[in-house]
Amino acid sequence: MELLRKLGVLRVRFDDGRLLLPDGSAVDADLSLPCVRAWLGERGLGRRLRGGVVAHAGFRIPDRFRANLPERGVVLGHALKGLGESLARRRPPWPRWRGLAKVASPPRAARPYLERLGLERPAGVKERLLRRAVVYALVADGAV
């Protein structure tokens, strides 16, 4: 309930089996009763969401973004953070020989991460170097 208050969905707080509004009015916290649900709908909902947006019920994620999974971002972020920390210590982890081969020619397992960053087909020297750094970080982290 506290999370819903922070997000601005609810204005009520829960105390000793009752729902309380900031103005002091209260009602029993039994949501199976229609009158309590009506009270909550009329007086207990927040006026505005904080940090959120309202999406139409017919909203559809475009096909080109459907493969953009958060898990990949977490893996990629972890690998790049590890690389950044090791470079800050000036001791980058050296991958084994197989890992060096993967950096030179990225494996299929690295493709989703490279696509997410737009590095699947590097256009210039800078993008080729970035691609190798990303693959290096993924190999050093054990993600590929």
URRAUR-V775157 format. One record per run of one state. SS is the DSSP state (hx for helix, st for strand, lp for the rest). FROM is the first residue (numbers start at 1). LEN is the number of residues. Records with the same first field share a line. If there is no record, write none. Layout:
SS: FROM-LEN ; FROM-LEN
//
This chain:
lp: 1-1 ; 8-2 ; 11-2 ; 16-2 ; 21-5 ; 29-5 ; 46-17 ; 66-4 ; 89-8 ; 105-3 ; 118-7 ; 142-3
hx: 2-6 ; 34-11 ; 63-3 ; 70-19 ; 97-8 ; 108-10 ; 125-17
st: 10-1 ; 13-3 ; 18-3 ; 26-3 ; 45-1
//
